[in-house]
Amino acid sequence: MISRVITVTLNPAIDETIALDALRPGHVHRAGSPRFHAGGKGVNVAGCLADWRSKAPVVATGLLGAANAAVFEALFTAKNITDAFIRIPGETRTNIKLTHAGETTDINLPGPLVDAGSAGEIRRKILDLASAETLVLFAGSLPAGIGDGIYAELTEILRARGALVLVDTSGAPLERVLKAKTLPFCIKPNRSELEHVARRPLATDTDIIITAQQLIASGLGLVVVSLGAEGSLYISRDQVLRAWLPAIRPASTVGAGDAMVAGIIAALCEGAALEGIAALATAFAVAKLGQPGPNLPARRIVEELRPNVQITNMGSTNI
């Protein structure tokens, strides 16, 4: 029974989205007024869960620059998300997202330098919030001053308490998580991120499944691999599913992966089996397409999409 969901975003961002007719490097572009939204993977997940009205209350924590925290505070108040962020000196970074012809070009700026005192404070905050009936999501990149091993270190402590831990990150922090003695319940890489872990191309479904099976044999409970327009693969200890739902060409794909993570969490809160997780996560991701900021459309739209998700059982993993 999951009594509370905690999303951890150590390197949040204010997303500045600029719509272009087309992107032509080296040319002058004219655009309309930019849109600003509170962002960062864990913030996006918390927003989507709040829109869905998840069965478990949502707490968002991490590190926020005190100088421009207002956009985050407004989001948390509007969506009834518990704000457990620690404020640090300076400003939260801004990420620029250029949308053009259904695609998005991201320009992600570095976050602030986090001092040792703030790093220790956020560790204590996360451990104070989490208990045996808690689902904890560690999401996104890390700012300077936070060691690559923080997700791995906290995962070990929280799993020993009985908490359910999900990790959605990439690069060195993900590698440290997967090399640790205690692994999280679930990770959600895309193909490129999983290739980085495997250190080889993963050109086929079989390549992806074999790599995921090896990770599950090491202690993971679930590996979800997002494949863009090809759908996603859900690999557990005894089952492999492909989930796919055709979508109209979106105005923007920003946040679809984060919405998928929110759908996984929402399904876990409902006690769903793997097929239910795959269906709801896919419905979340498709419903999010084109939605600005950390928002889902009306719940009825997600509910209408869920039964239309095409799920193919690709057999048993036999691990």
N, C-alpha and C positions, 0 to 999 in steps of 0.2 A: 504494500500500500504506500503510494507516494503522497506525502502530506504537504510537501512544499517543493517548488522548483527554484533553484538559484542559478542565475546566469552570471558568469564572471567575464568581464571585458576589461583587460588591463591596458589596452591601447585603443580606446574608443576614438571616434572621429566625427566631426560635423561634415556630412556629405553635401557638397555643393554640386548640384546637377545642372548641366547646361545642355539644352537641346539644340542640335545642329541638323540641317538638312543632309549634309554629307561632311565627312572629315577628309581634308586634303592637306597632308603635311606640307609645310612650307608656304601655305597660302593664308591670306587674311580671311577670317570667318566672322559672320554677323549672327548674333544669337539674341534671343529674347531674354527676359529677366531670369536670373538663376533662382533655383529653389534650394533652401537650406533645411536639412533634416538631421536630427540626432541619429548617429550611426555607430558602427562597430558591430561585429557579429553577434555578440551576446545581447546587445541592446536591440538589434533587429529581431532576434528570437523572442526576447521578452515582449516586444510590441505585438508580434504575431500571436503569441500565446494569450495575451490579454484580449486581443480582438476575438479570438476563438472562445474566450471565457473558459479556459482550461479548468478542469476539476480541482487542480491544486493551485493555490495562490502563488504568484510570481514575485520573486525578489531579485533585483538587479544590483550587482556590486562590481567594483573595480576601482579605477583611478580616473578622476575627472579634474581637468584644469579649473581652478576656482574662478578665473577671469572670464570664462565664457560658458559657464555651466547652465545658464538660463534655458537654453533650448532643450537640454536633457531634462531639467526639472519640470518644464512645461509638459513634456511627453509623459513622464512618470505620473504626474498629477492627473492628466487627462485620461490615462488608461488604468489608473488605480494600481500601478506597479509600485511595490515598496522600494524606495530609494535608499540603498545601503552603500552607495559609492563614497569613497574617501576623496575629499578635495585636496589637491596638491597645488603649490604655487604655479602660476603661469596659465597658459591656454591649452585646451585640448586641440589637437591637430585638425586640419581641414583636408579632406580628400576630394579631389575634383573628378567628377564623372561626366564624360562627354558622350551623350547619346546620339546615335546617328544610324538611320536605316535599320532599326531593330537591333543594333549592336551597341556595346558600351566600351569606351576606352577609359580606363582608370588611371589616375595620376595620384598615387598615395604618398603623402608627405610623412616625414618621420614624426614620432611623438616626442614629448618632453623627456628630459633626463630625470629619472626617478632616483631620489636619494635613498640611502640605506634605511633611514627612519620610516619613510613611506612604504618601502618594500616590506619591511617587517610588520608594519601596521596592517597592510592588506592581507598578509598571510594570516595574522591573528583574526581579522574580521571574517575571512572565509571559514576558518575553523570554528569560530564562535557561532556562525549561522547554520552550519551543517550538522545533521544528525543521521541516525540510522534510517529514517523514513524520508530522507531528502534525496532529490535528484539534482546533481550539480553538473552544469555545463561549463567547461573551460573553452573559450572561443576566441579565435583571432590571434594576431601577432603580439609580440612583446615590445614594450618601449625600452630604450636604453636605460641601464641600471637594474633591470630585472633579468636574472640569469635564465638561460635556456631550459634549465631543469625544473623550473617552478611547477609546471603542470604535472610532471612525473612525481615530484616530491609530495605534492598535495594529494594526488591520486592515491598514492600508497596509504597515506594517513586516513583519507576518507573511506576508502574501500575497507580498511580494517574496522572502521566504525559501522560498516553496513550500508553506507550511502551508495547510490547508483551514480556512476560517473560517466559522462560523455565528453569527448574531446573533438573539437573541430578546429584544427590548426594545420600548419604545414612547415616544411623545412626543418631546421634544427630542433625546435620544440617538439614536433611530432616524432622525430627520430629518438629523442630522449625518452619520450613517453613509451615508445614501442620497445626500447632496450631495457626498460626498468623491470624489476623483479615482479611488481604488481601492475597489471595493465587495467585500463578502464573497461567498462562494459562495452562501449561502442565508439567507433570513429567513423567520420564521413568524409573521406578524401574524394577529390575528383580523379580522373585518370592520370593527369600530369603529376599530382601530388603523390599518388600511389607509385607511379614510376620512379619518382625521386627516392622513395623509401626502398623500392626493390632494386634500384640502380640498374634498371634495364627497361627497354620498351615493353609495353603491355598492349600489343596491337589487337588482340582478340579477347573475346569473353573468357575463353579458357585460360589465357594468361592472367587475367584479372582474378578469376576464381581461384586458381592455384595459389597466387600470392596471398589472397585473403584467407584461404584455408590454412596457410602456414602461420599467419598471424593469430587466427582463432586457436590453433593448436598450442600457441604460446600463452593463451589466457584471455583473449578477447571473446566477448559473447556475440557481437554483431559487427559486421563491416558493411557499410552502405557506400557504394561507389556511384557518384553522379556522373552521367555521361552526356549531359546536354540534351540535344534533340533526340538522342538514342534512348532516353529514359534513364533508368538506374538499376543497379544490381544490389540485392539484399542477400548477404551470405551469413548464415548462422551456423551453429555446430552441426545441424542435421538437415539443412534445407538451403536451396539456392533459388531465388525468385528474380525475374526481370519485371519491372513495372514501367508502364509507358502510357502516356495520355497525349493525344495530338493537341496542339495548341495553335491558336491564331497567331500570326507573326506579331510579336509583342512590340510595344513602344519602347520598352526597356526590360532587360533581364536582371537589373540590379536587385539584389536581395533574394533571388529565387532559391539559391542554395541555403541561405539562412532560414527561409520559410520551410524548406524541406526538413531541416533540423528541428524546427518548431513542430512540424507535423509528426516527426518521430517521437518527440517528447509528449505531445498531446495524446498520441496513441498509447504510449507506455503508461500514461496516467489513467487511461481507460482500461488498462489490462489487456490490450489487444495482442493477438498472436501475430506471427510474422506477416501473414497476408494483410491483416488489418493495419499494421504499421506501414507496409508498402503502399497501400491504397490511400491512407490519410496523408502521408508525407508527400506523395505525388500530387494529390489534390491541392495541398497547401502551396506547393511550388508553382503549379500551373495557375492557380488563382492569384498568386502574387505578381505574375508577369505584368509589367506596365504600371503597377501600383507604386506611387511615390512614397519614399520613406519606409519606416518600419511598420507597415500596415498591411492587413489583409482586407479584401472586400467583405461585404456582409456574409455572415456565417452561412446563410442559405445557399450562397453561390458555391462555397466549398462543399457543402452537403450534396449539392446537385452533381458536382464533379466526381465525388468519391466513388459512387457505384459504376462510373464509366471508365475507371482506370483499368487498363488491360494488364493482367498479371499472368505470367507464364512460369509454371513450375519447371525449373531446369534440373531437378533431381536432388538427391541426397548428397551431402558432403562426405558422409561416412567418416567423420573424424573421431 
